[in-house]
């Protein structure tokens, strides 16, 4: 019996490590699914913003036909922003940075467009314009909420893979710390869409 005791102890330790490792793995997969789901909501919110731009441009062009350069910059920024898609299962810091920069350019172009609108009182008085702007304001608020929720979903995952002894299993399974969506200058200060309406 004594000669089998070390083998039995090793077997018990191995089973314990296996159970701990499999439990850890399943927990990380669950957290990754939460992150993926929340990221899809972030992208959906930005897509809603992008979808409103053609309506806004259509209304604006009737009143501000001489602002073609500004319109062109908005169209180009929208095209670039919608071309960058991120696989939620592989949100790398580099890809997240590309997405943030593209959306920041979109925000910057829209800020310039809103500044143009200030020169056209008739445009600001248009009911269709007001309706689109109100929708836009709601979308900007939703973007902020979904970004915050995405960042919140990152915390339990990062805690799980970085704490000892889980970090040992994380290195074995290839799980790494994930990046948050930190706002850039152009993103964190989203344009106050309704400001032009309130001034009217």
KARA-V710316 format. One record per residue. RES is the residue in one small letter. PHI is phi in whole degrees, 0 to 359 (NA if undefined). OMEGA is omega in degrees with one decimal (NA if undefined). NEAR is the number of other ideal C-beta (glycine too) atoms within 10 Angstrom. Layout:
BEGIN
res=RES phi=PHI omega=OMEGA near=NEAR
res=RES phi=PHI omega=OMEGA near=NEAR
END
This chain:
BEGIN
res=x phi=NA omega=-177.2 near=5
res=x phi=298 omega=-178.0 near=5
res=x phi=288 omega=178.3 near=6
res=x phi=272 omega=-175.5 near=9
res=x phi=302 omega=178.5 near=9
res=x phi=300 omega=179.2 near=9
res=x phi=293 omega=178.5 near=9
res=x phi=296 omega=179.3 near=10
res=x phi=297 omega=178.7 near=10
res=x phi=298 omega=179.9 near=10
res=x phi=297 omega=179.1 near=11
res=x phi=296 omega=178.6 near=10
res=x phi=296 omega=-179.4 near=10
res=x phi=297 omega=178.7 near=10
res=x phi=296 omega=178.7 near=10
res=x phi=298 omega=178.3 near=10
res=x phi=295 omega=179.0 near=13
res=x phi=297 omega=-179.5 near=10
res=x phi=297 omega=178.7 near=10
res=x phi=297 omega=-179.2 near=14
res=x phi=295 omega=-179.0 near=16
res=x phi=291 omega=176.8 near=11
res=x phi=295 omega=177.1 near=11
res=x phi=298 omega=-178.6 near=20
res=x phi=302 omega=-179.5 near=15
res=x phi=296 omega=178.6 near=10
res=x phi=295 omega=179.7 near=15
res=x phi=295 omega=178.9 near=18
res=x phi=300 omega=178.4 near=12
res=x phi=298 omega=179.2 near=12
res=x phi=293 omega=177.8 near=21
res=x phi=296 omega=177.5 near=19
res=x phi=295 omega=177.1 near=13
res=x phi=298 omega=179.2 near=17
res=x phi=296 omega=-179.7 near=18
res=x phi=299 omega=179.2 near=15
res=x phi=297 omega=-178.7 near=13
res=x phi=290 omega=178.1 near=19
res=x phi=296 omega=178.7 near=24
res=x phi=298 omega=177.4 near=14
res=x phi=287 omega=175.3 near=17
res=x phi=297 omega=-179.9 near=23
res=x phi=297 omega=179.0 near=16
res=x phi=297 omega=179.3 near=12
res=x phi=296 omega=177.9 near=20
res=x phi=294 omega=178.5 near=22
res=x phi=294 omega=176.8 near=13
res=x phi=300 omega=177.8 near=16
res=x phi=298 omega=-179.9 near=22
res=x phi=298 omega=-178.7 near=17
res=x phi=292 omega=179.9 near=13
res=x phi=280 omega=-174.1 near=17
res=x phi=299 omega=178.8 near=21
res=x phi=303 omega=178.2 near=11
res=x phi=295 omega=178.9 near=15
res=x phi=297 omega=-179.3 near=21
res=x phi=294 omega=-178.7 near=16
res=x phi=299 omega=179.2 near=11
res=x phi=291 omega=-176.3 near=20
res=x phi=295 omega=-175.5 near=22
res=x phi=296 omega=178.3 near=13
res=x phi=290 omega=-175.3 near=13
res=x phi=254 omega=-173.6 near=19
res=x phi=235 omega=-174.0 near=19
res=x phi=295 omega=-177.4 near=9
res=x phi=270 omega=-176.3 near=9
res=x phi=258 omega=-173.7 near=18
res=x phi=299 omega=-178.5 near=10
res=x phi=295 omega=178.1 near=9
res=x phi=293 omega=178.6 near=19
res=x phi=301 omega=-179.2 near=17
res=x phi=298 omega=-179.2 near=11
res=x phi=294 omega=178.1 near=16
res=x phi=293 omega=-179.7 near=21
res=x phi=298 omega=179.8 near=14
res=x phi=294 omega=179.7 near=13
res=x phi=294 omega=177.7 near=23
res=x phi=296 omega=180.0 near=21
res=x phi=299 omega=-179.6 near=12
res=x phi=292 omega=-177.6 near=16
res=x phi=296 omega=-178.7 near=22
res=x phi=282 omega=-179.0 near=15
res=x phi=278 omega=-177.6 near=8
res=x phi=263 omega=177.7 near=15
res=x phi=243 omega=-178.9 near=9
res=x phi=243 omega=173.6 near=16
res=x phi=290 omega=-175.0 near=10
res=x phi=300 omega=179.5 near=17
res=x phi=279 omega=-177.5 near=10
res=x phi=220 omega=-179.9 near=8
res=x phi=273 omega=179.7 near=20
res=x phi=274 omega=177.2 near=13
res=x phi=303 omega=-179.0 near=12
res=x phi=294 omega=-179.7 near=9
res=x phi=293 omega=178.0 near=15
res=x phi=296 omega=178.5 near=17
res=x phi=295 omega=177.2 near=13
res=x phi=300 omega=179.8 near=14
res=x phi=298 omega=-179.6 near=20
res=x phi=298 omega=-179.7 near=18
res=x phi=295 omega=179.5 near=16
res=x phi=296 omega=179.1 near=19
res=x phi=290 omega=175.9 near=26
res=x phi=295 omega=176.7 near=19
res=x phi=295 omega=178.0 near=19
res=x phi=296 omega=178.4 near=24
res=x phi=298 omega=179.8 near=23
res=x phi=296 omega=179.1 near=19
res=x phi=296 omega=178.7 near=24
res=x phi=292 omega=177.2 near=24
res=x phi=298 omega=177.4 near=15
res=x phi=294 omega=178.9 near=15
res=x phi=295 omega=179.1 near=21
res=x phi=296 omega=177.2 near=18
res=x phi=295 omega=177.0 near=12
res=x phi=297 omega=-177.7 near=19
res=x phi=302 omega=-179.2 near=25
res=x phi=298 omega=-178.3 near=13
res=x phi=274 omega=-175.1 near=12
res=x phi=232 omega=-178.9 near=17
res=x phi=301 omega=-179.9 near=12
res=x phi=296 omega=177.7 near=10
res=x phi=296 omega=-178.3 near=21
res=x phi=293 omega=179.5 near=18
res=x phi=275 omega=-178.3 near=12
res=x phi=293 omega=-176.4 near=17
res=x phi=293 omega=177.9 near=8
res=x phi=297 omega=178.0 near=13
res=x phi=299 omega=-179.8 near=23
res=x phi=299 omega=-179.6 near=17
res=x phi=295 omega=178.4 near=12
res=x phi=296 omega=-179.7 near=20
res=x phi=296 omega=177.2 near=22
res=x phi=296 omega=176.1 near=13
res=x phi=298 omega=-179.1 near=17
res=x phi=295 omega=178.5 near=22
res=x phi=298 omega=178.7 near=17
res=x phi=296 omega=179.9 near=14
res=x phi=294 omega=179.1 near=20
res=x phi=300 omega=178.5 near=20
res=x phi=293 omega=178.7 near=13
res=x phi=294 omega=177.2 near=17
res=x phi=303 omega=180.0 near=21
res=x phi=300 omega=-179.1 near=15
res=x phi=297 omega=-177.1 near=13
res=x phi=292 omega=175.6 near=20
res=x phi=297 omega=179.7 near=24
res=x phi=298 omega=-179.9 near=15
res=x phi=292 omega=175.9 near=15
res=x phi=298 omega=178.9 near=23
res=x phi=299 omega=178.6 near=16
res=x phi=294 omega=-179.5 near=12
res=x phi=289 omega=179.3 near=21
res=x phi=286 omega=-172.9 near=20
res=x phi=301 omega=-179.1 near=12
res=x phi=296 omega=177.1 near=14
res=x phi=296 omega=-179.1 near=19
res=x phi=299 omega=176.7 near=15
res=x phi=298 omega=-177.5 near=12
res=x phi=295 omega=-174.1 near=19
res=x phi=273 omega=-175.6 near=22
res=x phi=258 omega=-177.7 near=13
res=x phi=281 omega=176.8 near=10
res=x phi=284 omega=2.1 near=6
res=x phi=268 omega=-178.2 near=11
res=x phi=301 omega=-178.7 near=18
res=x phi=298 omega=176.2 near=14
res=x phi=291 omega=176.8 near=13
res=x phi=294 omega=-179.9 near=19
res=x phi=300 omega=179.6 near=19
res=x phi=291 omega=178.2 near=11
res=x phi=293 omega=-176.9 near=11
res=x phi=274 omega=177.7 near=14
res=x phi=83 omega=176.9 near=6
res=x phi=273 omega=-178.8 near=21
res=x phi=236 omega=176.5 near=13
res=x phi=301 omega=-179.7 near=13
res=x phi=257 omega=-178.8 near=18
res=x phi=271 omega=175.2 near=16
res=x phi=269 omega=176.1 near=16
res=x phi=271 omega=178.4 near=19
res=x phi=276 omega=-176.0 near=12
res=x phi=292 omega=170.9 near=18
res=x phi=278 omega=-179.5 near=16
res=x phi=302 omega=-177.5 near=9
res=x phi=283 omega=-176.5 near=19
res=x phi=266 omega=-175.5 near=20
res=x phi=292 omega=177.6 near=12
res=x phi=253 omega=-179.9 near=13
res=x phi=299 omega=-177.4 near=20
res=x phi=299 omega=176.4 near=20
res=x phi=280 omega=-171.4 near=13
res=x phi=298 omega=-175.0 near=24
res=x phi=276 omega=-178.5 near=15
res=x phi=299 omega=-179.8 near=14
res=x phi=292 omega=177.4 near=21
res=x phi=287 omega=-178.5 near=16
res=x phi=295 omega=-179.4 near=8
res=x phi=285 omega=-176.2 near=10
res=x phi=291 omega=NA near=14
END
